[in-house]
């Protein structure tokens, strides 16, 4: 019996040594970052900016692959089904980690068991924008118009189960509005219809709307964050009109469960160095009202678990569960 135990312990030790050695050499080949949204949206833009700098750090090509659909489930599952070797990573928001599982109980995976959070990259600045044809120039007017015209206002989302979908259902519930959800396969087609006034409103990170607002092609009414944005102190928070309303949205990296801890630690360390760098803050984060993650891997894992519960309550509140 003792001999068998000793052999098992020796085998485990050898396996750990091999795994540690592989992790120490990582990466020795290109790394794929899967974004579960279409190209051109906020998630994609941030993923590409950070991946470019990771390529420089790692001396390997880090390329972004967009796999949209099913409220981030298509891209998320693609990562989960990949080898746990650090060469296929997920870059997503809370939709993959804590929203879609509540919206779609028939998912073939459980992000709590099948994903290992690696690094919280940035906190976003989600804002509510409306099409120019909507007769409202501020949030109060938008709500008043919606109440006077039940069922006429629509809102876009990059898919059922995305943070935009649930955040807008949360908004609709708090404002007591009858609005119609129009889901798209990603942010780009949603923006196309918003600019053409084929959909009334859209909530996504500020940087997606900024240039269009400057060109007077849409109107940004309010921020969904708890406080006003440092970059746009003139923009009221939705919570000022609807007390208690706020959402915390972030983008982060994750890997399939089973990925060696040393690789996850390396990803965390390098992502943290990038978002903490003065150049990246000045050139990328600050102009878009993003805030660097600045959170340990353990703390990020705890936040993912807490947000899973929080978004679950919002999904239930919004009545957004699929049957």
Secondary structure, DSSP 8 states (H G I E B T S, - for coil): -HHHHHHHHHHHHHHHHHHHHHHHH--SS-EEEEESS-TTSHHHHHHHHHHHHHHHHHTS-EEEEE---GGGHHHHHHHHTS-SSSSEEEEE-HIIIIIHHHH-TT-S--HHHHEEEEEEEEE--EEEEEETTSS-SSHHHHHHHHHHSTTT-EEEESSTTSHHHHHHHHHHHHHT---EEEE-SSHHHHHHHHHTTSSSEEEEEHHHHHHHHHTTSEEEEEE-SSS-BTTBTTS-BHHHHSTT-----EEEEEEETT--HHHHHHHHHHHHHHHHSHHHIIIIIGGGT-EE----HHHHHHHHHHHHHHHHHHHHHHT----
